[in-house]
Amino acid sequence: MSEEHYLELCENPVQFEHASSVNNVFFDEANKQVFAVRSGGATGVVVKGPEDKSSVAFRMDDKGEVKCIKFSIGNKILAVQRTSKSVDFINFIPDYPHTEFTQECKTKNASVLGFCWTNWNEIVFITDQGIEFYQVFPDKRSLKLLKSQSINVNWYQYCPETAVILLSTTVQGNVLQPFAFRNGTMSKMSKFEIELPVVPKPAKLILSERDIAMASIYGQLFVMYLKHHSRTANSPCAEVVLYYLPREGTCKKGHVLRLNTTGKFALNIVDNLVVVHHQSSQTSLIFDIKLKEPDCTVNTHQPVLPARSIHPYRIPLTGPAVVPSQPPVPCQLYSSSWSVFQPDIIISASEGYLWYLQVKLPPTVNLLQDKGKLMDFLLRRRDCKMVILSVCSQILEGGEKGSLPVVATVFDKLNQVYKEYLEAEQSYTVAMESGPSRGSAAQKRPVRTQAVIDQSDMYTHVLSSFTEKKGVSHKFVIAVLMEYIRSLNQFQVTVQHYLYELVIKTLVQHNLFYMLHQFLQYHVLSDSKPLACLLLSLESTYPPAHQLSLDMLKRLSTANDEIVEVLLSKQQVLGALRFIRSVGAHDNVSSRKFLDAARQTEDQMLFYTVFRSFQQRNQRLRGNPAFNLGEHCEEHVVHFKQLFGDQALMKASTV
């Protein structure tokens, strides 16, 4: 089924001259560049990179067959190996001399196996007798040896992301010696031994370069060993053994990936997933080393999903002879001409294409039935937000039968990530406010990944539409909403008022006022001003909501103004007066606001009582019952005189 292809080749591959029209094709893993080299007279080189600006074409003198060719970072200096003794250099820096200059390896009788750029002007020669670390001076057209190390070398691998070179040593090739490079320094890391399968004597296995790859997974460097078991072994199936390679300390055997088959394999890393391609079945498997298998030992992993092929890819025909209606040609997937490079690159030299391998998340949803495990898998992927939200909707739409525990598990997994982000954001804010402390590194602002699903995301994309869905029982809807609120509370995340509003609206819609009363009475729904205002608006439907609202506002203690406004709007003027006296705010409130409200009731005795109350306040505070001009009560004084006469006004008391 096409919708089950969870791996695909990128839509816009890097195109280069295919192998049939050039002498050699080279790939530079550091710059992600393909070099198509054509010899004859002068050597023509076309370099294609992931972006047009990293593509370049040039010619150089034909001084023999090119064995290796790479640009330094930023296309500043070109290095070309043509012999086993030396490497040639050409400046590509503007205004620098363009003439070639050469560096021979220092070790006598050594053969150069290859070289790696570790910086724009730093290069390592790997010979069969060790490594030589140089600094290049393009202006002087010379190199300076910074450091060297003698060691017998069978082959080497380089991880540009971490600037670590791995050397294969000893007769069987299974003792690996890593070196790390940083800012002009070379450091020797701990060597380690790859455990080779046991074979009957006198046969001896030799570790092949094809069975080793280096890559960074979840920010840690691993050496991946493709272990082909012998037919005579108890376990005939192949496996990938991951050795964790720390900058300091010893290398440890970290994880074992069970492939459950034999044959020819290739490895990629995509979005922190180990992808294992199997040529004979033309399928791929993916492994996530952070997913724990309940039925396996601690670090043994089964494939996350069933084996599937990469999504079919069609190559569009180009050239003058192409008819516009001619359909694209299907690309031969898992071809023997494919070369796989770390972390996520596949090259077909015969077709002249470089692809980036990609993971498609939507097809994984139906292939992974365990929703808790699916959520663990999705939360670690790059572009996961909309897929996670669609999974949440899918679970809720799937009906009620036994799904509430699943819903709870999913909510908890999402809110754990949400809480971790909020805590990181908070500690960053505190660190910024307190200023940099002596000796501590500057704190980086936490990156908000797509795995952070906040309350707004859940409300907008899942819960609000779910509450309006027909055919779902209101009990289940309320249970789901309360489950999400429970999960937020469990992780001590402040619940946003719009989630409580959704609960209240759902309860009111189904006339569940008894439940609403209980939720408020037992503080299941946390107090807030917006919630109190919502309760007020429900008074016509549910009269007790008015008192529930007032009680909530009183509990908030910072909502005195709102309570007064509510009471005055209900023409409960004396109630409002009693309330402000009870909270000690009588001396500060606006007399005009109360007199306006009292007059609107058209109750003369009420107006008299309120007017007298404020006259008494004036007398107590200022020794005079009259209102100040700033209080704008003149019209009310006139109205009072009209109703009760001048003699009813309080006179200023004389001492």
C-alpha positions as CSV (number, residue, x, y, z in Angstrom):
1,M,0.0,0.0,0.0
2,S,1.5,3.3,-1.1
3,E,0.2,5.1,2.0
4,E,2.4,2.8,4.1
5,H,5.7,4.0,2.7
6,Y,7.2,5.9,5.6
7,L,10.5,6.7,3.8
8,E,10.9,8.8,0.8
9,L,13.6,10.4,-1.4
10,C,13.6,14.2,-1.3
11,E,11.7,15.9,-4.1
12,N,14.5,18.2,-5.2
13,P,17.6,16.0,-5.6
14,V,21.1,17.3,-6.5
15,Q,21.7,16.5,-10.1
16,F,25.2,15.9,-11.6
17,E,26.8,14.3,-14.6
18,H,26.3,10.6,-14.3
19,A,29.1,8.0,-14.3
20,S,28.7,7.1,-18.0
21,S,29.7,10.6,-19.2
22,V,32.6,11.3,-16.7
23,N,35.7,9.4,-15.5
24,N,35.0,9.6,-11.8
25,V,32.4,10.7,-9.3
26,F,33.5,11.6,-5.8
27,F,31.4,12.6,-2.8
28,D,32.6,15.0,0.0
29,E,30.6,14.2,3.2
30,A,31.7,17.4,5.0
31,N,30.4,19.8,2.4
32,K,27.7,17.4,0.9
33,Q,29.2,18.0,-2.5
34,V,29.5,15.7,-5.6
35,F,32.6,16.1,-7.8
36,A,32.1,14.9,-11.4
37,V,35.7,14.7,-12.9
38,R,36.3,14.3,-16.6
39,S,40.0,13.8,-17.7
40,G,41.6,14.3,-21.1
41,G,44.0,17.2,-21.9
42,A,42.8,19.3,-19.0
43,T,40.8,17.9,-16.1
44,G,37.3,19.3,-16.0
45,V,35.5,19.3,-12.7
46,V,31.8,20.1,-12.0
47,V,31.0,20.4,-8.3
48,K,27.3,20.2,-7.2
49,G,26.2,20.9,-3.7
50,P,22.9,21.0,-1.8
51,E,22.5,24.7,-2.8
52,D,23.2,26.4,-6.1
53,K,25.7,28.8,-4.4
54,S,27.8,25.7,-3.4
55,S,28.0,24.5,-7.0
56,V,31.1,25.4,-9.1
57,A,32.8,24.3,-12.3
58,F,36.5,24.7,-13.2
59,R,39.4,23.1,-15.1
60,M,42.8,22.1,-13.8
61,D,46.0,20.7,-15.3
62,D,45.8,16.9,-16.0
63,K,48.6,15.6,-13.8
64,G,47.3,12.1,-13.5
65,E,44.2,10.2,-12.3
66,V,42.3,11.9,-9.4
67,K,42.1,9.6,-6.4
68,C,40.4,12.0,-4.1
69,I,39.1,15.6,-4.4
70,K,37.5,17.9,-1.7
71,F,37.0,21.6,-1.0
72,S,37.8,23.0,2.5
73,I,34.8,24.4,4.3
74,G,33.3,27.4,2.3
75,N,35.0,26.3,-1.0
76,K,38.1,28.3,0.0
77,I,40.9,25.8,-0.8
78,L,40.7,22.7,-3.1
79,A,42.7,19.6,-2.2
80,V,43.4,16.9,-4.8
81,Q,45.2,13.6,-4.3
82,R,46.7,12.1,-7.5
83,T,49.5,10.0,-6.0
84,S,50.0,7.9,-2.9
85,K,52.7,10.3,-1.6
86,S,51.3,13.8,-1.8
87,V,48.2,16.1,-2.0
88,D,48.0,19.1,-4.3
89,F,46.2,22.4,-3.3
90,I,44.6,25.2,-5.3
91,N,43.4,28.5,-3.8
92,F,39.8,29.5,-4.6
93,I,40.0,32.6,-2.3
94,P,39.6,35.8,-4.4
95,D,42.9,37.7,-5.0
96,Y,45.0,34.8,-3.8
97,P,47.5,33.1,-6.3
98,H,45.7,30.4,-8.2
99,T,48.8,28.2,-8.8
100,E,48.9,24.7,-7.4
101,F,51.1,23.9,-4.4
102,T,51.9,20.4,-3.1
103,Q,52.5,18.8,0.3
104,E,54.2,15.4,0.5
105,C,53.4,13.2,3.5
106,K,56.2,13.4,6.1
107,T,56.4,9.7,6.9
108,K,58.9,7.8,4.8
109,N,57.6,4.9,2.7
110,A,54.0,5.7,3.7
111,S,51.1,5.7,1.3
112,V,48.4,8.4,1.6
113,L,45.0,6.6,2.0
114,G,43.1,9.9,1.9
115,F,42.6,13.2,3.6
116,C,39.9,15.2,5.6
117,W,39.4,18.9,6.0
118,T,38.6,19.7,9.7
119,N,38.4,23.4,9.2
120,W,38.7,25.9,6.3
121,N,42.5,25.9,6.7
122,E,43.2,22.6,8.6
123,I,43.6,19.2,7.0
124,V,44.5,15.7,8.1
125,F,46.4,13.2,5.9
126,I,45.7,9.6,6.7
127,T,48.5,7.2,5.6
128,D,48.9,3.5,6.1
129,Q,51.4,4.4,8.9
130,G,49.5,7.1,10.8
131,I,48.0,10.5,10.6
132,E,49.4,14.0,9.9
133,F,47.6,17.1,10.9
134,Y,48.4,20.3,9.0
135,Q,47.6,24.0,8.9
136,V,47.3,25.4,5.4
137,F,48.6,29.0,4.6
138,P,47.0,29.9,1.3
139,D,48.7,33.2,1.0
140,K,52.2,31.6,1.4
141,R,51.1,28.5,-0.6
142,S,52.5,26.2,2.1
143,L,51.5,23.9,5.0
144,K,52.7,23.5,8.5
145,L,52.7,20.2,10.4
146,L,50.8,20.7,13.7
147,K,50.9,17.2,15.0
148,S,51.4,13.6,13.8
149,Q,50.8,10.1,15.2
150,S,52.4,6.8,14.0
151,I,50.0,3.9,13.9
152,N,49.4,1.1,11.4
153,V,46.2,1.9,9.5
154,N,44.0,-0.4,7.3
155,W,41.3,2.1,6.5
156,Y,39.7,5.2,8.0
157,Q,36.3,6.9,8.4
158,Y,35.5,10.5,9.1
159,C,32.4,12.1,10.9
160,P,32.4,15.8,9.8
161,E,29.6,16.7,12.3
162,T,31.9,15.8,15.2
163,A,35.3,16.2,13.5
164,V,36.3,12.6,14.6
165,I,38.5,10.3,12.4
166,L,38.3,6.6,13.1
167,L,41.3,4.4,12.2
168,S,41.2,0.6,11.7
169,T,44.3,-1.0,13.1
170,T,45.7,-4.6,13.8
171,V,45.6,-7.6,11.4
172,Q,41.9,-8.2,11.8
173,G,41.1,-4.5,11.6
174,N,38.8,-4.6,14.6
175,V,40.8,-2.4,17.0
176,L,39.6,1.1,16.2
177,Q,41.5,4.2,17.2
178,P,39.5,7.5,17.1
179,F,41.0,11.0,17.0
180,A,39.1,14.3,17.6
181,F,39.9,17.6,16.1
182,R,38.9,21.0,17.4
183,N,40.3,24.6,17.0
184,G,43.7,23.5,15.7
185,T,44.2,20.7,18.2
186,M,44.2,16.9,17.7
187,S,43.4,14.7,20.7
188,K,43.7,10.9,20.9
189,M,40.5,9.3,22.1
190,S,40.2,5.8,23.8
191,K,40.7,3.0,21.4
192,F,38.3,0.1,21.5
193,E,37.7,-3.4,20.0
194,I,34.8,-4.5,17.8
195,E,33.6,-8.0,18.8
196,L,33.7,-10.0,15.6
197,P,31.5,-13.2,15.2
198,V,33.2,-16.4,16.2
199,V,34.0,-18.6,13.1
200,P,35.4,-22.1,13.0
201,K,39.3,-22.3,13.0
202,P,41.5,-21.7,11.1
203,A,39.3,-19.1,9.4
204,K,39.7,-15.5,10.6
205,L,37.2,-12.7,10.1
206,I,38.6,-9.3,9.0
207,L,36.6,-6.2,9.8
208,S,35.5,-4.5,6.5
209,E,35.2,-0.8,6.1
210,R,31.8,-1.4,4.5
211,D,30.4,-2.8,7.8
212,I,31.3,0.3,9.9
213,A,29.6,3.7,9.9
214,M,29.9,6.7,12.2
215,A,27.0,9.1,13.0
216,S,25.6,11.3,15.6
217,I,22.3,10.1,17.1
218,Y,20.4,12.2,19.7
219,G,23.5,14.4,20.0
220,Q,25.8,11.4,20.8
221,L,28.5,9.9,18.5
222,F,28.1,6.2,17.7
223,V,30.1,3.8,15.7
224,M,27.7,1.4,14.0
225,Y,28.9,-2.1,13.2
226,L,26.9,-4.3,10.8
227,K,27.5,-7.7,12.3
228,H,26.9,-10.5,9.8
229,H,26.5,-13.8,11.7
230,S,28.0,-16.9,10.2
231,R,25.7,-19.6,9.1
232,T,27.0,-22.0,11.8
233,A,26.2,-19.6,14.6
234,N,23.2,-20.1,16.8
235,S,21.7,-16.8,15.6
236,P,22.0,-16.7,11.9
237,C,20.4,-13.2,11.5
238,A,22.4,-10.1,11.2
239,E,22.4,-7.2,13.7
240,V,23.7,-3.7,14.0
241,V,25.8,-3.1,17.1
242,L,26.1,0.6,18.3
243,Y,29.2,1.6,20.2
244,Y,28.9,4.9,22.1
245,L,32.0,7.0,21.5
246,P,32.3,9.8,24.2
247,R,34.9,12.6,23.8
248,E,36.5,11.4,27.1
249,G,36.3,8.0,28.7
250,T,36.0,4.6,27.2
251,C,33.8,3.5,24.3
252,K,30.9,1.3,25.4
253,K,28.7,-1.2,23.5
254,G,25.5,0.7,23.7
255,H,22.7,-0.8,21.6
256,V,22.0,-3.9,19.5
257,L,19.5,-3.6,16.6
258,R,18.0,-7.0,15.6
259,L,17.5,-7.2,11.8
260,N,15.9,-10.7,11.8
261,T,17.3,-11.5,8.4
262,T,20.5,-11.8,6.4
263,G,22.0,-10.3,3.3
264,K,23.5,-7.0,2.1
265,F,22.6,-4.0,4.1
266,A,23.3,-0.2,4.2
267,L,22.8,2.3,7.0
268,N,21.4,5.8,7.2
269,I,20.5,8.1,10.0
270,V,17.3,10.2,9.5
271,D,15.8,12.4,12.2
272,N,17.7,10.4,14.9
273,L,16.4,7.1,13.5
274,V,18.7,4.3,12.4
275,V,17.5,3.3,8.9
276,V,18.7,-0.2,7.7
277,H,18.3,-0.8,3.9
278,H,18.0,-4.5,2.9
279,Q,18.9,-4.9,-0.8
280,S,17.5,-8.4,-1.6
281,S,14.0,-7.7,-0.2
282,Q,14.2,-4.0,-1.4
283,T,12.9,-2.8,2.0
284,S,14.1,-0.7,4.9
285,L,13.7,-1.0,8.6
286,I,13.8,1.9,11.2
287,F,15.0,1.7,14.8
288,D,14.7,4.3,17.6
289,I,17.3,3.7,20.3
290,K,15.3,5.7,22.8
291,L,12.3,3.4,22.5
292,K,12.5,0.6,25.1
293,E,11.2,-2.8,24.2
294,P,9.3,-4.5,27.1
295,D,10.2,-8.0,25.9
296,C,13.9,-7.3,25.2
297,T,16.9,-6.8,27.3
298,V,17.8,-3.2,28.2
299,N,19.5,-2.1,25.0
300,T,18.3,-4.6,22.4
301,H,15.9,-3.2,19.9
302,Q,13.4,-4.6,17.4
303,P,12.4,-2.5,14.4
304,V,9.8,0.2,15.3
305,L,7.7,-0.5,12.3
306,P,7.3,-3.4,9.8
307,A,9.7,-3.4,6.9
308,R,8.6,-1.2,3.9
309,S,10.2,0.0,0.7
310,I,11.1,3.6,0.1
311,H,8.3,5.4,-1.7
312,P,8.5,4.9,-5.5
313,Y,10.5,7.7,-7.2
314,R,10.1,8.9,-10.8
315,I,13.0,10.6,-12.6
316,P,11.7,13.4,-15.0
317,L,13.2,13.1,-18.5
318,T,15.3,16.1,-19.6
319,G,17.1,17.1,-22.8
320,P,16.2,18.2,-26.3
321,A,14.8,14.9,-27.4
322,V,12.2,14.7,-24.7
323,V,8.5,14.9,-25.7
324,P,6.5,17.1,-23.2
325,S,3.9,14.3,-22.6
326,Q,6.6,11.7,-22.0
327,P,6.0,10.3,-18.4
328,P,8.9,10.3,-15.9
329,V,10.9,7.1,-15.7
330,P,10.6,5.0,-12.4
331,C,13.9,5.1,-10.5
332,Q,15.3,1.7,-9.6
333,L,15.2,1.6,-5.8
334,Y,17.9,-0.3,-3.8
335,S,20.0,-0.5,-6.9
336,S,23.5,-2.0,-6.7
337,S,24.8,1.3,-8.1
338,W,23.5,3.1,-5.0
339,S,26.1,4.5,-2.5
340,V,24.9,5.4,0.9
341,F,26.6,8.1,3.0
342,Q,26.0,9.4,6.5
343,P,23.8,10.7,7.8
344,D,20.9,10.7,5.3
345,I,22.4,10.7,1.7
346,I,21.9,8.2,-1.1
347,I,23.8,8.7,-4.4
348,S,23.1,7.0,-7.7
349,A,26.2,7.6,-9.8
350,S,24.7,5.8,-12.8
351,E,21.7,8.1,-12.8
352,G,23.5,11.3,-11.6
353,Y,21.3,12.0,-8.5
354,L,22.0,12.8,-4.9
355,W,19.0,12.4,-2.6
356,Y,18.3,13.2,1.0
357,L,16.4,10.4,2.7
358,Q,13.3,11.6,4.6
359,V,10.8,10.1,7.1
360,K,7.1,10.6,6.4
361,L,5.3,10.5,9.7
362,P,1.6,10.2,8.7
363,P,2.0,6.5,7.4
364,T,3.5,5.5,10.8
365,V,0.3,6.3,12.6
366,N,-1.6,3.2,11.3
367,L,1.4,0.9,11.4
368,L,2.0,1.4,15.1
369,Q,-1.0,0.3,17.0
370,D,0.3,0.9,20.6
371,K,-0.7,4.6,20.9
372,G,1.6,5.2,23.9
373,K,4.6,3.9,21.9
374,L,3.4,5.8,18.9
375,M,3.4,9.0,20.9
376,D,6.9,8.3,22.3
377,F,8.1,7.8,18.7
378,L,6.4,10.9,17.3
379,L,7.5,13.2,20.1
380,R,11.1,12.7,19.1
381,R,10.6,13.5,15.5
382,R,11.3,16.9,13.8
383,D,8.0,17.7,12.1
384,C,5.6,16.0,14.5
385,K,3.1,18.6,15.8
386,M,0.3,18.3,13.3
387,V,0.6,14.5,13.2
388,I,0.4,14.3,17.0
389,L,-2.7,16.5,17.0
390,S,-4.3,14.4,14.3
391,V,-3.5,11.2,16.4
392,C,-5.2,12.8,19.4
393,S,-8.3,13.6,17.3
394,Q,-8.2,10.1,15.8
395,I,-8.1,8.5,19.3
396,L,-11.1,10.6,20.5
397,E,-13.1,9.9,17.4
398,G,-12.5,6.2,17.7
399,G,-15.2,5.9,20.4
400,E,-15.3,5.4,24.1
401,K,-14.7,1.7,24.5
402,G,-11.6,1.4,26.6
403,S,-10.1,4.5,25.1
404,L,-10.0,6.7,28.2
405,P,-6.9,5.1,29.7
406,V,-5.2,5.5,26.3
407,V,-6.3,9.1,26.2
408,A,-4.9,9.6,29.7
409,T,-1.5,8.0,28.7
410,V,-1.3,10.3,25.6
411,F,-2.2,13.4,27.5
412,D,0.5,12.6,30.2
413,K,3.2,12.1,27.5
414,L,2.4,15.4,25.8
415,N,2.2,17.3,29.1
416,Q,5.5,15.9,30.3
417,V,7.3,17.4,27.3
418,Y,5.2,20.7,27.7
419,K,6.1,20.9,31.4
420,E,9.9,20.3,30.7
421,Y,9.8,23.1,28.1
422,L,8.0,25.5,30.6
423,E,10.6,24.7,33.3
424,A,13.5,25.3,30.9
425,E,11.9,28.6,29.8
426,Q,11.4,29.7,33.4
427,S,15.0,28.8,34.5
428,Y,16.3,30.7,31.5
429,T,14.2,33.8,32.4
430,V,15.4,33.6,36.0
431,A,19.0,33.3,34.8
432,M,18.6,36.3,32.5
433,E,17.0,38.5,35.3
434,S,19.8,37.6,37.8
435,G,22.5,38.3,35.2
436,P,25.5,36.1,34.3
437,S,27.2,34.4,37.3
438,R,31.0,34.3,37.4
439,G,32.5,31.1,36.0
440,S,29.2,29.8,34.5
441,A,28.6,29.5,30.8
442,A,26.0,31.7,29.2
443,Q,22.6,30.0,29.3
444,K,21.0,29.3,25.9
445,R,17.3,30.0,25.4
446,P,15.4,26.7,25.2
447,V,14.4,25.8,21.7
448,R,10.6,25.3,21.3
449,T,10.5,22.1,19.2
450,Q,7.3,20.8,17.5
451,A,7.0,18.3,20.3
452,V,5.8,21.1,22.6
453,I,2.0,20.8,22.4
454,D,0.6,23.5,24.6
455,Q,-3.0,24.1,25.8
456,S,-3.8,26.4,22.9
457,D,-2.7,23.7,20.4
458,M,-5.0,21.1,22.1
459,Y,-7.9,23.5,22.4
460,T,-7.7,24.8,18.8
461,H,-7.0,21.6,16.9
462,V,-8.5,18.9,19.1
463,L,-10.8,19.7,22.0
464,S,-13.0,22.5,20.7
465,S,-14.0,20.5,17.6
466,F,-14.4,17.3,19.7
467,T,-16.9,18.9,22.0
468,E,-19.0,19.9,19.0
469,K,-18.9,16.5,17.4
470,K,-22.2,14.7,17.0
471,G,-22.8,11.2,18.0
472,V,-20.3,11.3,21.0
473,S,-21.8,11.0,24.4
474,H,-21.5,14.1,26.6
475,K,-20.3,11.9,29.4
476,F,-17.3,10.9,27.3
477,V,-16.7,14.5,26.2
478,I,-16.6,15.7,29.8
479,A,-14.4,12.8,30.9
480,V,-11.9,13.6,28.2
481,L,-11.8,17.3,29.1
482,M,-11.4,16.5,32.8
483,E,-8.7,14.0,31.9
484,Y,-6.7,16.7,30.1
485,I,-7.2,19.1,33.1
486,R,-6.1,16.3,35.5
487,S,-3.0,15.7,33.4
488,L,-2.1,19.4,33.4
489,N,-2.6,19.6,37.2
490,Q,-0.5,16.5,37.7
491,F,2.4,18.2,35.9
492,Q,1.7,21.4,37.9
493,V,0.9,23.4,34.7
494,T,-1.5,26.3,35.2
495,V,-4.7,25.5,33.4
496,Q,-5.9,28.2,31.0
497,H,-9.4,29.6,31.6
498,Y,-10.6,28.7,28.1
499,L,-10.4,25.0,29.0
500,Y,-12.6,25.5,32.0
501,E,-15.0,27.5,29.9
502,L,-15.1,24.6,27.5
503,V,-16.1,22.3,30.4
504,I,-18.8,24.7,31.7
505,K,-20.3,25.3,28.2
506,T,-20.5,21.5,27.6
507,L,-22.1,21.0,31.0
508,V,-24.6,23.8,30.4
509,Q,-25.4,22.6,26.9
510,H,-26.5,19.3,28.4
511,N,-28.2,20.8,31.4
512,L,-25.7,19.2,33.8
513,F,-26.0,22.0,36.4
514,Y,-25.7,19.6,39.3
515,M,-22.3,18.5,38.0
516,L,-21.3,22.1,37.3
517,H,-22.3,23.0,40.9
518,Q,-20.1,20.1,42.2
519,F,-17.1,21.0,40.1
520,L,-17.2,24.6,41.4
521,Q,-18.0,23.6,45.0
522,Y,-15.0,21.2,45.2
523,H,-12.7,23.5,43.2
524,V,-12.3,21.1,40.3
525,L,-12.5,24.2,38.1
526,S,-10.0,26.7,39.4
527,D,-11.1,30.3,40.2
528,S,-10.5,33.0,37.7
529,K,-12.1,36.3,36.7
530,P,-12.9,35.2,33.1
531,L,-14.6,32.1,34.6
532,A,-16.6,34.2,37.1
533,C,-17.8,36.4,34.3
534,L,-18.8,33.3,32.3
535,L,-20.9,32.1,35.3
536,L,-22.5,35.5,35.5
537,S,-23.6,35.3,31.9
538,L,-25.3,32.0,32.7
539,E,-27.6,33.4,35.4
540,S,-30.7,33.5,33.1
541,T,-30.2,29.8,32.3
542,Y,-29.1,28.8,35.8
543,P,-29.9,31.4,38.5
544,P,-27.5,30.0,41.2
545,A,-24.6,30.8,38.8
546,H,-24.9,34.4,40.0
547,Q,-24.0,33.5,43.6
548,L,-21.4,31.0,42.5
549,S,-19.7,33.8,40.5
550,L,-19.7,36.2,43.5
551,D,-18.3,33.5,45.7
552,M,-15.5,32.9,43.2
553,L,-14.7,36.6,42.9
554,K,-14.6,36.9,46.7
555,R,-12.1,34.0,46.8
556,L,-9.9,35.7,44.3
557,S,-9.6,38.7,46.6
558,T,-8.1,40.7,43.8
559,A,-11.4,41.0,42.1
560,N,-13.2,43.6,44.4
561,D,-13.9,46.0,41.6
562,E,-15.5,43.2,39.5
563,I,-17.7,42.2,42.4
564,V,-18.9,45.8,42.9
565,E,-19.6,46.1,39.2
566,V,-21.5,42.8,39.2
567,L,-23.7,43.8,42.2
568,L,-24.4,47.3,40.9
569,S,-25.3,45.9,37.5
570,K,-27.9,43.7,39.3
571,Q,-29.1,46.9,41.2
572,Q,-27.9,45.3,44.5
573,V,-26.6,48.7,45.6
574,L,-26.8,48.1,49.3
575,G,-25.2,44.7,48.8
576,A,-22.3,46.4,47.0
577,L,-22.0,48.9,49.8
578,R,-21.9,46.1,52.5
579,F,-19.3,44.2,50.4
580,I,-16.9,47.2,50.1
581,R,-17.2,47.9,53.8
582,S,-16.4,44.2,54.5
583,V,-13.2,44.4,52.5
584,G,-12.2,47.8,54.0
585,A,-12.5,49.6,50.6
586,H,-15.4,52.0,51.5
587,D,-13.1,55.1,51.8
588,N,-11.7,54.7,48.3
589,V,-14.7,53.9,46.1
590,S,-16.3,56.4,43.7
591,S,-19.4,57.9,45.4
592,R,-20.8,58.9,41.9
593,K,-20.8,55.3,40.7
594,F,-23.0,54.2,43.7
595,L,-25.3,57.3,43.4
596,D,-25.7,56.6,39.7
597,A,-26.7,53.1,40.4
598,A,-29.1,54.0,43.3
599,R,-30.8,56.7,41.2
600,Q,-31.4,54.2,38.3
601,T,-33.4,51.9,40.7
602,E,-35.9,54.8,41.1
603,D,-36.2,53.8,44.7
604,Q,-36.2,57.1,46.6
605,M,-35.4,55.6,50.0
606,L,-32.5,53.6,48.6
607,F,-31.1,56.8,47.0
608,Y,-31.5,58.6,50.4
609,T,-29.6,55.8,52.2
610,V,-26.7,55.7,49.7
611,F,-26.5,59.5,49.6
612,R,-26.4,59.8,53.4
613,S,-23.8,57.0,53.6
614,F,-21.4,59.0,51.4
615,Q,-22.1,62.2,53.3
616,Q,-21.2,60.5,56.5
617,R,-18.0,59.2,54.8
618,N,-17.1,62.7,53.7
619,Q,-17.7,64.0,57.3
620,R,-15.5,61.3,58.8
621,L,-12.7,61.8,56.3
622,R,-12.7,65.6,55.8
623,G,-14.8,67.0,58.6
624,N,-17.4,68.2,56.0
625,P,-20.3,66.2,54.5
626,A,-20.2,68.1,51.2
627,F,-18.9,66.4,48.1
628,N,-15.7,67.7,46.4
629,L,-16.0,69.1,42.9
630,G,-13.7,66.3,41.7
631,E,-16.3,63.7,42.7
632,H,-18.8,65.1,40.0
633,C,-21.8,64.6,42.3
634,E,-23.5,68.0,41.7
635,E,-26.5,66.6,39.8
636,H,-27.1,64.1,42.6
637,V,-27.0,66.8,45.2
638,V,-29.6,68.7,43.2
639,H,-31.8,65.6,42.8
640,F,-31.5,64.9,46.6
641,K,-32.7,68.5,47.3
642,Q,-35.6,68.1,44.9
643,L,-36.7,64.9,46.7
644,F,-36.1,65.7,50.3
645,G,-35.4,69.5,50.6
646,D,-32.4,71.5,51.6
647,Q,-33.0,70.8,55.3
648,A,-32.4,67.1,54.7
649,L,-28.8,67.7,53.8
650,M,-26.2,67.0,56.5
651,K,-24.7,70.1,57.9
652,A,-21.0,70.4,58.7
653,S,-20.5,69.6,62.3
654,T,-18.9,72.4,64.4
655,V,-16.5,71.7,67.1
